[in-house]
Amino acid sequence: MKKFSIVVKVEPDGQPVRLDGRAAWMMKKLVEAGKRGITTLDLPPGVRVSHCVYLLRRAGFIISSPRESHGGPFPGTHSRYCLATPISILEDMPVAA
């Protein structure tokens, strides 16, 4: 079993920050999504998106979460999460758990 780990740097001159586990995985997904962001529908079932976003916000990253309307059999609203903090990925690797 491997645990995901990532080291990011806040641009332009921030210190490197190491993220582990779900927070690291979510950071990578947010970076991959870019400006379009992600919703819970873009991720595998069972991922606690709000908790992962909470962990990243607590670590000091700015993540916007504008609400969007959706239709279908259960209409309502959902959040689209977008990374607003400019970062660079310095290290991206699975590590032994």
One Martini backbone bead per residue (centre of mass of N, CA, C, O) as a GRO file, in nm:
protein
   97
    1MET     BB    1   0.095   0.038   0.025
    2LYS     BB    2   0.042   0.369  -0.088
    3LYS     BB    3   0.130   0.700  -0.020
    4PHE     BB    4   0.054   1.017  -0.091
    5SER     BB    5   0.289   1.275  -0.214
    6ILE     BB    6   0.353   1.640  -0.192
    7VAL     BB    7   0.542   1.920  -0.327
    8VAL     BB    8   0.491   2.267  -0.275
    9LYS     BB    9   0.496   2.605  -0.421
   10VAL     BB   10   0.451   2.925  -0.357
   11GLU     BB   11   0.396   3.181  -0.563
   12PRO     BB   12   0.706   3.314  -0.603
   13ASP     BB   13   0.835   3.284  -0.266
   14GLY     BB   14   0.770   3.030  -0.125
   15GLN     BB   15   0.746   2.766   0.070
   16PRO     BB   16   0.769   2.450   0.108
   17VAL     BB   17   0.499   2.200   0.089
   18ARG     BB   18   0.381   1.918   0.255
   19LEU     BB   19   0.165   1.663   0.128
   20ASP     BB   20  -0.073   1.417   0.240
   21GLY     BB   21  -0.272   1.214   0.093
   22ARG     BB   22  -0.570   1.358   0.025
   23ALA     BB   23  -0.449   1.641  -0.001
   24ALA     BB   24  -0.253   1.568  -0.228
   25TRP     BB   25  -0.458   1.455  -0.429
   26MET     BB   26  -0.632   1.714  -0.449
   27MET     BB   27  -0.415   1.905  -0.548
   28LYS     BB   28  -0.363   1.757  -0.813
   29LYS     BB   29  -0.654   1.787  -0.923
   30LEU     BB   30  -0.661   2.099  -0.921
   31VAL     BB   31  -0.424   2.139  -1.113
   32GLU     BB   32  -0.539   1.975  -1.352
   33ALA     BB   33  -0.807   2.154  -1.380
   34GLY     BB   34  -0.769   2.439  -1.315
   35LYS     BB   35  -1.001   2.685  -1.395
   36ARG     BB   36  -1.249   2.481  -1.403
   37GLY     BB   37  -1.232   2.271  -1.201
   38ILE     BB   38  -1.422   2.089  -0.943
   39THR     BB   39  -1.636   1.821  -0.871
   40THR     BB   40  -1.782   1.545  -0.740
   41LEU     BB   41  -1.831   1.422  -1.036
   42ASP     BB   42  -1.505   1.412  -1.107
   43LEU     BB   43  -1.499   1.195  -0.883
   44PRO     BB   44  -1.488   0.949  -0.692
   45PRO     BB   45  -1.668   0.771  -0.504
   46GLY     BB   46  -1.645   0.878  -0.154
   47VAL     BB   47  -1.524   1.149  -0.166
   48ARG     BB   48  -1.431   1.401   0.070
   49VAL     BB   49  -1.410   1.699  -0.052
   50SER     BB   50  -1.454   1.901   0.183
   51HIS     BB   51  -1.219   1.789   0.356
   52CYS     BB   52  -0.988   1.833   0.159
   53VAL     BB   53  -1.032   2.138   0.137
   54TYR     BB   54  -0.996   2.198   0.434
   55LEU     BB   55  -0.699   2.106   0.453
   56LEU     BB   56  -0.592   2.316   0.246
   57ARG     BB   57  -0.693   2.571   0.386
   58ARG     BB   58  -0.543   2.517   0.658
   59ALA     BB   59  -0.258   2.533   0.492
   60GLY     BB   60  -0.323   2.823   0.306
   61PHE     BB   61  -0.508   2.774   0.073
   62ILE     BB   62  -0.684   2.900  -0.205
   63ILE     BB   63  -1.037   2.810  -0.239
   64SER     BB   64  -1.281   2.819  -0.450
   65SER     BB   65  -1.673   2.798  -0.421
   66PRO     BB   66  -1.881   2.814  -0.641
   67ARG     BB   67  -2.210   2.815  -0.725
   68GLU     BB   68  -2.421   2.569  -0.895
   69SER     BB   69  -2.654   2.478  -1.113
   70HIS     BB   70  -2.885   2.191  -1.138
   71GLY     BB   71  -3.048   1.940  -1.274
   72GLY     BB   72  -3.272   1.696  -1.294
   73PRO     BB   73  -3.418   1.487  -1.060
   74PHE     BB   74  -3.214   1.670  -0.849
   75PRO     BB   75  -3.231   1.974  -0.807
   76GLY     BB   76  -2.971   2.240  -0.764
   77THR     BB   77  -2.661   2.268  -0.591
   78HIS     BB   78  -2.303   2.324  -0.641
   79SER     BB   79  -1.962   2.294  -0.617
   80ARG     BB   80  -1.667   2.464  -0.749
   81TYR     BB   81  -1.333   2.386  -0.732
   82CYS     BB   82  -1.063   2.637  -0.703
   83LEU     BB   83  -0.740   2.721  -0.747
   84ALA     BB   84  -0.591   3.042  -0.637
   85THR     BB   85  -0.314   2.943  -0.574
   86PRO     BB   86   0.002   2.981  -0.675
   87ILE     BB   87   0.174   2.689  -0.799
   88SER     BB   88   0.435   2.440  -0.755
   89ILE     BB   89   0.560   2.133  -0.841
   90LEU     BB   90   0.832   1.955  -0.693
   91GLU     BB   91   0.685   1.687  -0.574
   92ASP     BB   92   0.576   1.347  -0.697
   93MET     BB   93   0.482   1.074  -0.475
   94PRO     BB   94   0.498   0.764  -0.370
   95VAL     BB   95   0.485   0.616  -0.045
   96ALA     BB   96   0.552   0.431   0.206
   97ALA     BB   97   0.327   0.331   0.469
   0.00000   0.00000   0.00000
